[in-house]
Amino acid sequence: MKSTSRQNTIVQRLNIIRGQVIGLARLIEENQDCNKVTEQFYAINLALKKAVEKYLKDNLAVCLKSLNSKQKQSINFLLEEIIKNK
């Protein structure tokens, strides 16, 4: 599949999140202040939710076209879980 600017945006967001997770792990390893750790968990969670929303908004219709019935059921279940935990 050819990389598009939308895919690049998602990948860039995920790379930022990766850096945040590495930083969070470092904070935990160094027994940093609970407030700093909690703020980073919140920031990562929010960033990941935004990345998921962007990916689904940009790709869901195309993604669903190529799925069989069982795969669509699986996607629907996962989407319901994502939405429920928003």
C-alpha positions in Angstrom: 0.0 0.0 0.0 1.3 3.4 -0.9 2.0 5.8 2.0 -0.2 8.9 2.0 0.1 12.1 4.0 -2.7 10.9 6.2 -0.8 7.7 7.0 2.3 9.8 7.6 0.3 12.0 10.1 -0.8 8.9 12.0 2.7 7.5 12.0 4.1 10.8 13.2 1.5 10.8 16.0 2.4 7.3 17.0 6.1 8.2 17.0 5.4 11.0 19.4 3.4 8.7 21.6 6.3 6.2 21.5 8.6 8.9 22.8 6.1 9.8 25.5 5.9 6.1 26.6 9.7 5.9 26.8 9.7 9.0 28.9 7.0 7.7 31.2 8.9 4.4 31.7 11.9 6.5 32.6 9.9 8.5 35.1 8.6 5.3 36.7 12.0 3.7 36.8 13.4 6.8 38.5 10.5 6.8 41.1 9.6 10.3 40.0 6.7 12.3 41.5 3.3 10.6 41.2 1.9 13.8 39.8 4.4 13.8 36.9 3.7 10.1 36.2 -0.1 10.6 36.3 0.1 13.6 34.0 2.1 11.6 31.5 -0.4 8.7 31.6 -3.1 11.1 30.9 -1.3 12.8 28.0 -0.4 9.4 26.4 -4.0 8.2 26.8 -5.4 11.3 25.2 -2.8 11.3 22.4 -3.6 7.6 21.6 -7.3 8.2 21.6 -6.9 11.1 19.1 -4.7 8.9 16.9 -7.3 6.2 16.9 -10.0 8.6 16.1 -8.0 10.1 13.2 -7.1 6.7 11.8 -10.7 5.5 11.9 -12.0 8.8 10.5 -9.6 8.6 7.6 -9.6 4.9 6.9 -12.7 3.1 8.2 -14.8 3.2 5.0 -11.9 1.8 2.9 -11.0 -0.7 5.5 -14.5 -2.1 5.8 -14.9 -2.6 2.0 -12.3 -5.3 1.9 -13.5 -7.3 5.0 -15.6 -10.5 5.0 -18.6 -10.8 7.4 -16.6 -12.3 10.3 -13.9 -9.7 10.1 -16.6 -6.9 10.0 -18.1 -8.4 13.2 -14.7 -8.3 14.8 -14.1 -4.7 13.8 -17.6 -3.7 15.1 -16.9 -5.4 18.4 -13.6 -3.6 18.8 -15.1 -0.2 17.8 -17.8 -0.6 20.4 -15.1 -1.3 23.0 -13.1 1.7 21.9 -16.1 4.0 22.0 -17.3 2.5 25.3 -13.9 3.2 26.9 -13.7 6.7 25.6 
